[in-house]
Structure formats: C-alpha cells, structure tokens
Amino acid sequence: MYRDVLRRALSLLFCLSLVSETYPCTGITLKAKDGSHVVARTIEWGGSFLNSCYVIVPKGYAQRSLLPGNGMYGLSFVSKYGYAGFSVEQKEFVAEGVNEAGLSAGLFYFPGYGEYESYNPEYRERTISDLQLVSWVLGNFRNVEEVKSGIESVHIVGLDKAASTVHWRFADSDGNQAVLEIIDGKPHFYNNKLGVLTNSPGFEWQITNLNNYVNLYPGGAPAAMLGEVQVGPFGAGSGFLGLPGDVTPPSRFVRAAFFQTSVPQPANATDAVMGCFQILNNFDIPTGIEFLRTQSPTPMPSATQWTSVTDISNRMIYYRTMYNSAIRCIDLKAINFDSIKYTAEPLDTVRQQPVIYINIE
C-alpha cells in the first residue's frame, strides 16, 4: 500500500520537476460590505491531467504522512474538524480546502525558491510531507494564529529532492491571512494584507515589485498636449497601460493585485464569489502557450484545470473546471461531519463541456 501511494506521488513530483513552468497558480481575496471573507485561486498544470477530486473528510478521520523513500510513514493525525477540499493526482494531496471552523488552506507551487529541512529519522513521528500539510492544517486548526503556533511542532519535508518546493496560503473567517514559506529549513510566516499570491519569487519580493507599477490606476488617462499635438486614449482602461499581460508569476501577481483592488466592493458573499470567478477569468491559461513551437502540448482544453472560490464566512466552497464551466458548490453547513464517511470523487464525471441547446418553436 505504502509503496503504491509513494510511487504515484513520486511520479507526480518527477513530472513537476521537469515542467515547472507549466504549473502556475493565482490566488485572490475579496471582502464584501457585509463582512464576508472570500478567497479564490486557479490551479494549472499543462503537462497532464491532474485527476483532481473533491474530498470530504469527517471528524475523527485518521491519516498518516508519506515520507521520502524509507518505506515508513511519518506523522499520524486525526481530524479534529471536518473539511472539504480539492486534491491533485491522488486523494491524499489536498491542494485547497476549508474546514467547518472557518479556516481555509491551500498550497501554491514555488519552484526555485525556499528549502525544506532534510528528513531526519529521529523526528519521523513529527514529520509531514509538504503535499499533505493542507490536510493536517484543515483537520486540526480553526484560525491562522493556531496554524502559526502548530507549525512549530512539526517538521516539513519534501518527498523528492528533485521536485519543487511549495508555499502555502492560510485564511480565516476573521479576515486574517498569512503566507508560509520555508527558507533554509525554517518556516517563515508573512501577513498577507493584500490577499494575493502566485508562485516564485518569494512573497516579500512580489510585494516589493508592486512599486514598479505605481503609475497604474483604474479608469482612463486624460487627453494631453504633446507639443502642439493633442493625444488621448483610444478607449477605456488606459490608466492600466503597462499592466503586464504574460503568465509569469510576477506578472500575474501584479495583474491580480490591480484587478482585485479596482473592482467595486461586493455587497455580500454571493456577489464576492461571483466577482472572484469573474476576476480569475483573466488568468485562464490556454493549453500550448507555455510550450515551444517544437513541443506538443497535452490534448486538454486548458492548462487551468480548475478554479475554486471559498466563502469562508459561510463555509461554502465552489469550483468550476476546464471540462465544465458551470459553477458547483459544496456547502459545509449541510454536512454532518460526525456521521459522513470519507469521500473522494472526481471533479467531473464527464470530460466534456455541456452545451444547452435553445429550443425555438
């Protein structure tokens, strides 16, 4: 059992280490006028289908962490809180989720930056793999402060040294949000007041880089005289001329920050959820644009395999996929986490965008 799970995990990690440029993620945050907090993100992987599932984890569910290559398990943990989320490649690897206490957690690819501590067998029973940290956090903590304290009790390692590191976003129903990056084997938390996260470089660098775009603003630039010639904008939105449009992590961070802070504040949680989906439409990555002309992209409709939006305040998590753009929702308030069984089901049972034909008499 262990060897089968580890083999699948290492296969995924090996692919990620080979095609790092095709696994970007973009995270944003909206706060509604009624005080509701909503976080959202995309997940991309242009190399192959991620076999993602929605996962429902009841209270009392026991899990064990995989460890790198020694045929043994690490940290054993039992869920104090029930949670729902979305996995990648195998059900143990929850990439995004929210628990019944109102804590959201997600991992974001972080290639070329950060460094986990080396695995030490002496700490085996307190060691957890990076791809299972979200599950442990959602099962055990109710807010960001508890996460910060709890991280001190574990050792976080990667399953394969050749694979990329990841970093994490945590947010709670009080509006607190933090980014965790592991640098030189030590955990570093950053308060994320902006609520945006992408990939590499590190979070502090991404925030500093926003200063390069201080000239941007929503709306249109006024007409001006250029010598004796009057010049003016061709159309609406000219205040954003110079906003980077490529799909690199720094450019997506800048674009997400300006889009998120320029939209009108939504009235309520539902409006915030829909607003997040609208903003993240701008971050869909068509399959192929990240590959050289001599390479053959994977035959999928999009590199953006799914987009999720989490209404933390109301304990609801929404998603849509590259195969079905209809928005689906899991309402945690409707789940009895004391009695429900562990569930892992594919995000799509049919891999084809449904089309509704209009019957005209």
Disulfide bonds with the S-S distance in Angstrom:
none
